[in-house]
Amino acid sequence: GLSQYSSDPRTEWDLSSYSTREQVLEAVRSLRYKGGNTFTGLALTHVLEQNLKPDAGARLEAEKLVILLTDGKSQDDANLAAQTLKNLGIEIFAIGVKNADEAELRQVASEPLELTVYNVLDFPLLSSLVGKLTRVLCTRIKERSHKETTDTPVNTGPQLSPTDLKISAVTSKSMHLAWSPPLRPPKKYRVVYYPSKGGTPKEVILEGAVSWVQLSNLTSHTEYLVSVTPVYGAAVGDALRGVTSTLPLSSPRSLRISELSHNSLRLSWKAAQGATHYLVLCSAAPDGAED
């Protein structure tokens, strides 16, 4: 499978798209370069939520490896996103070209770094890595495949996916999410939320027995995208997705002016719910305007 990214990741083909070497090579020859920024964290999140899913060809019993190829320093938090993948048992290999930040590559990659981090000065030199990288990848897959996997489900379908996402108790700063768990509870849930018009994704990791979460410290009057992804060992099931907007901050109402004198006046109003302070601005009316 292959995804290409800049400021917006794009799946070029899924794990299940091709079944022969010739088909993959033809797809590579037809690939068009995607220019733009370098949001590596967003790209890794895209791979987890879109590409490592059963309906994209990811087999739940198979080892999961991600190879990151980049020629620049990430403009978002790649380390946080990479840590999420690694916490889910997904192994990351990081390959840098030209202006890649080696310190960032070493943060993103899985241990041991001497096997998972590579850096070359230019794109043609990538060919020198193919032999070694192929051997390392095959060896790592064999090693990881020998680990205990009896708790990893091998069947796919709705029984592994939560349903019926409900968003309630929405305020200017919080919302409540709840869902119906799948027939076979996951090990964990990964809840991701972020403003639809751009912003750093935040996440909450829940135990598989929990089927609700309260999101707080949100921005008022903002549309949020949310997703709830079940995690089974080193694989993820289909995510639930939703969208809702937080409420605007409440305003004071019924402003009244009383007790006027030659140099003072008294203001009163109905309180704004949740307000901790008020800012009162006063200025003389311009010449010719009503006092």
For each residue, the residues with C-beta under 8 A, 3 or more apart:
1: 11 13 14 15 17 51 56 57
2: 11 12 13 27 31
3: 9 10 11 12 43 46 47 50 51
4: 9 10 12 31 34
5: 8 9 10 34 39 40 42 43 46
6: 34 35 36 37 38 39
7: 36 37 39 42
8: 5 36 39 42
9: 3 4 5 39 42 43 46 47 50
10: 3 4 5 34
11: 1 2 3 14 46 50 51 56
12: 2 3 4 27 31
13: 1 2 17 18 27
14: 1 11 17 51 56 57
15: 1 51 56 57 58
16: 56 57
17: 1 13 14 23 27 57
18: 13 23 24 27
19: 23
20: 23 24
21: 24 25
22: 25 26
23: 17 18 19 20 26 27
24: 18 20 21 27 28
25: 21 22 28 29
26: 22 23 29 30
27: 2 12 13 17 18 23 24 30 31
28: 24 25 31
29: 25 26
30: 26 27
31: 2 4 12 27 28
32:
33:
34: 4 5 6 10
35: 6
36: 6 7 8
37: 6 7 75
38: 6 70 72 73 74 75
39: 5 6 7 8 9 42 43 74 75 76
40: 5 43 44 68 70 74 76 78 81 104 108
41: 44 45 74 76 77 78 79 80 81 82 201
42: 5 7 8 9 39 45 46 76 81 201
43: 3 5 9 39 40 46 47 68
44: 40 41 47 48 66 68 78 81 82 84 85 92 108
45: 41 42 48 49 81 84 192 201
46: 3 5 9 11 42 43 49 50 51
47: 3 9 43 44 50 51 52 66 85
48: 44 45 51 52 81 84 85 88 90 190 229 236
49: 45 46 53 192 227 229 236 239
50: 3 9 11 46 47 53 56
51: 1 3 11 14 15 46 47 48 56 58
52: 47 48 56 58 64 90 235 236
53: 49 50 56 58 236 237 238 239
54: 57 58 59 60 156 157 160 235 237 238
55: 238
56: 1 11 14 15 16 50 51 52 53
57: 1 14 15 16 17 54
58: 15 51 52 53 54 62 64 235 236
59: 54 62 154 235
60: 54 152 153 154 155 156 160 232 233 235
61: 149 152 153 154 235
62: 58 59 235
63: 91 140 141 144 145 234
64: 52 58 89 90 91 234 235
65: 90 91 92 93 137 140 141
66: 44 47 85 90 91 92 93
67: 92 93 95 133 137
68: 40 43 44 92 93 94 95 105 108 109
69: 95 97
70: 38 40 74 94 95 96 97 100 105
71: 96 97 98 99 100 123
72: 38 98 99 100 101
73: 38 99 100 101 104
74: 38 39 40 41 70 77 78 101 104
75: 37 38 39
76: 39 40 41 42 200
77: 41 74 80 81 200
78: 40 41 44 74 81 82 104 107 108
79: 41 82 83 104 107 108
80: 41 77 83 84
81: 40 41 42 44 45 48 77 78 84 85 201
82: 41 44 78 79 85 86 92 107 108 109
83: 79 80 86 87
84: 44 45 48 80 81 87 88 190 203 205
85: 44 47 48 66 81 82 88 90 92
86: 82 83 89 90 91 92 110
87: 83 84 205
88: 48 84 85 188 190 231 234 236
89: 64 86 233 234
90: 48 52 64 65 66 85 86 234
91: 63 64 65 66 86 110 116 140 144
92: 44 65 66 67 68 82 85 86 108 109 110 116
93: 65 66 67 68 109 110 116 117 118 133 136 137
94: 68 70 105 106 108 109 116 117 118
95: 67 68 69 70 105 118 119 120 126 129 133
96: 70 71 100 101 102 105 117 118 119 120
97: 69 70 71 100 119 120 121 122 123 125 126
98: 71 72 121 122 123
99: 71 72 73
100: 70 71 72 73 96 97 104 105 119
101: 72 73 74 96 104 105
102: 96 105 106 117 119
103: 106 107
104: 40 73 74 78 79 100 101 107 108
105: 68 70 94 95 96 100 101 102 108 109 117 119
106: 94 102 103 109 113 117
107: 78 79 82 103 104
108: 40 44 68 78 79 82 92 94 104 105
109: 68 82 92 93 94 105 106 113 116 117
110: 86 91 92 93 116
111: 116
112: 115 116
113: 106 109 116 117
114: 117
115: 112 136 140
116: 91 92 93 94 109 110 111 112 113 136
117: 93 94 96 102 105 106 109 113 114
118: 93 94 95 96 129 133
119: 95 96 97 100 102 105
120: 95 96 97 123 125 126 128 129
121: 97 98 125
122: 97 98 125
123: 71 97 98 120 126
124: 127
125: 97 120 121 122 128 129
126: 95 97 120 123 129 130
127: 124 130
128: 120 125
129: 95 118 120 125 126 132 133
130: 126 127 133 134
131: 134 135
132: 129 135 136
133: 67 93 95 118 129 130 136 137
134: 130 131 137 138
135: 131 132 138 139
136: 93 115 116 132 133 139 140
137: 65 67 93 133 134 140 141
138: 134 135 141 142
139: 135 136 142 143
140: 63 65 91 115 136 137 143 144
141: 63 65 137 138 144 145
142: 138 139 145 146
143: 139 140 146
144: 63 91 140 141 147
145: 63 141 142 149
146: 142 143
147: 144
148: 151
149: 61 145 152 233
150:
151: 148 187 233
152: 60 61 149 232 233 234 235
153: 60 61 160 184 232 233
154: 59 60 61
155: 60 159 160
156: 54 60 160 237
157: 54 160 161
158: 161 163 182
159: 155 182 183 184
160: 54 60 153 155 156 157 182 183 184 186 230 232 237 238
161: 157 158 182 230 237 238 240
162: 165 179 180 181 182 189 211 228 230 237 240
163: 158 179 180 182 240
164: 179 180
165: 162 177 178 179 226 228 240 241 242
166: 177 178 179
167: 170 175 176 177 226 242 244
168: 175 176 178
169: 174 175 176
170: 167 174 175 176 244 245 246 247
171: 174 175 246 247
172: 218 220 221 246 247 248 249 250 274
173: 216 217 218 219 220 246
174: 169 170 171 214 215 216 217 218 246
175: 167 168 169 170 171 214 215 218 224 244 246
176: 167 168 169 170 212 213 214 215
177: 165 166 167 191 212 213 214 215 226 228 242
178: 165 166 168 211 212
179: 162 163 164 165 166 211 212 228 240
180: 162 163 164 211
181: 162 185 186 208 211
182: 158 159 160 161 162 163 185 186 230 237
183: 159 160
184: 153 159 160
185: 181 182 208 209
186: 160 181 182 189 208 230 231 232 237
187: 151 208 231 232 233
188: 88 205 206 207 208 230 231
189: 162 186 205 206 207 208 210 211 228 229 230 231
190: 48 84 88 203 204 205 206 228 229 231 236
191: 177 203 204 205 206 213 215 226 227 228 229
192: 45 49 201 202 203 226 227 229
193: 201 202 203 215 224 225 226 227
194: 199 200 201 202 224 225
195: 198 199 219 222 223 224 225
196: 223 224 225 243
197: 222 223
198: 195
199: 194 195
200: 76 77 194
201: 41 42 45 81 192 193 194
202: 192 193 194
203: 84 190 191 192 193
204: 190 191 213 215
205: 84 87 188 189 190 191
206: 188 189 190 191 210 213
207: 188 189 210
208: 181 185 186 187 188 189 230 231
209: 185
210: 189 206 207 213
211: 162 178 179 180 181 189
212: 176 177 178 179
213: 176 177 191 204 206 210
214: 174 175 176 177
215: 174 175 176 177 191 193 204 218 224 226
216: 173 174
217: 173 174
218: 172 173 174 175 215 222 224 246
219: 173 195 222 246
220: 172 173 246 247 248 249
221: 172 245 246 247 248 249
222: 195 197 218 219 245 246
223: 195 196 197 243 244 245
224: 175 193 194 195 196 215 218 243 244 245 246
225: 193 194 195 196 241 242 243
226: 165 167 177 191 192 193 215 241 242 243 244
227: 49 191 192 193 239 240 241 242
228: 162 165 177 179 189 190 191 239 240 241
229: 48 49 189 190 191 192 236 237 239 240
230: 160 161 162 182 186 188 189 208 236 237 238 239
231: 88 186 187 188 189 190 208 235 236 237
232: 60 152 153 160 186 187 235 236 237
233: 60 89 149 151 152 153 187
234: 63 64 88 89 90 152
235: 52 54 58 59 60 61 62 64 152 231 232
236: 48 49 52 53 58 88 190 229 230 231 232 239
237: 53 54 156 160 161 162 182 186 229 230 231 232
238: 53 54 55 160 161 230
239: 49 53 227 228 229 230 236
240: 161 162 163 165 179 227 228 229
241: 165 225 226 227 228
242: 165 167 177 225 226 227
243: 196 223 224 225 226
244: 167 170 175 223 224 226
245: 170 221 222 223 224
246: 170 171 172 173 174 175 218 219 220 221 222 224
247: 170 171 172 220 221
248: 172 220 221
249: 172 220 221 272 274
250: 172 272 273 274 275
251: 272
252: 255 269 270 271 272 275 278
253: 269 270 272
254: 269 270
255: 252 267 268 269
256: 267 268 269
257: 260 265 266 267
258: 265 266 268
259: 264 265 266
260: 257 264 265 266
261: 264 265
262:
263:
264: 259 260 261
265: 257 258 259 260 261
266: 257 258 259 260
267: 255 256 257 280
268: 255 256 258
269: 252 253 254 255 256
270: 252 253 254
271: 252 275
272: 249 250 251 252 253 275 278
273: 250
274: 172 249 250
275: 250 252 271 272 278
276:
277:
278: 252 272 275
279:
280: 267
281:
282:
283:
284:
285: 289 290 291
286: 289
287:
288:
289: 285 286
290: 285
291: 285
